Amino acid sequence: MYAEERRRQIASQTAVEGRVNVTDLSERFEVTAETIRRDLAVLDREGVVHRVHGGAVASQAFQTAELTLDTRQRSASGAKAAIAHAALDFLPPGGGSIFLDAGTTINTFAELISQQYPQAQFNIVSNSLPIALSLANSGVPDVQLLGGTVRAITQAVVGDTALRTMALMRADVAFIGTNALTLDHGLSTADSQEAAIKSAFVTNAHKVVVMCDSSKLGNDYLVSFASIADIDVVITDSGAPESFVDALREREIDVVLASE
């Protein structure tokens, strides 16, 4: 396992469980205690966890910082590809209408749709410039890009024009990305305008499929756009903490663990 993947799983476990210790992590990942201490030092510098004697505790602050689209695209690329492949099983059988919101995991999923179902009769609505362009350039026949203001950092369309259009739309399935997922705060992101579009996708879809790698689990961003009760399916990677997966399933959410 690469150091980046190990740190991602450590961050997720810390966020979910609140506290981790060096000895347990060393045994879980089959590395030395010194390697774990270096991992925790890196995560502490990044503000993901707080170092304490013998381990680390979760950061309690709501996050607001956003990474650039290019940086997020490179992060956890293996997990995102696995999640995207697993999401293909939730496309409406025989065609139908789908929402694709802005996000790097959803972007990977859109590329798979264009490769495997280029002529399928899916009515696709998205607020993502990269996703709409990728699908259109691949010849996918029915793609609608919402109109409105473009957020430069995510290349997502937001604002009143997009929300007015969304009020008239319904879809069989909404495929949603998120910056964070907790049991009490639900799905959350950093920007209120982007949260409003995500919320409209969730509200106006018959089924909601959340696609997020395990580093998002247990974290909180500033703006909640959907509760746990709004979710039907969560597709994440095999690094998701077992306790968190169990808690989701206890709430009758279908959890899919995609293997890289």
ABEGO torsion letter per residue (X at the ends): XBAAAAAAAAAAAAAAAGBBBAAAAAAAAGBBAAAAAAAAAAAAAAGABBBBBGEBBBBABBBABBBBAAAAAABGAAAAAAAAAAAAAABBBGEEBBBBBBEAAAAAAAAAAAAABAABBBBBBBABAAAAAAAAAAGBABBBBBBEBBBAAAGBBBEAAAAAAAAABBBABBBBBBABBBAAAEBBBABAAAAAAAAAAAAABABBBBBBBAAABGBBBABBABBAAABABBBBBAABBAAAAAAAAAAGBBBBBBBX
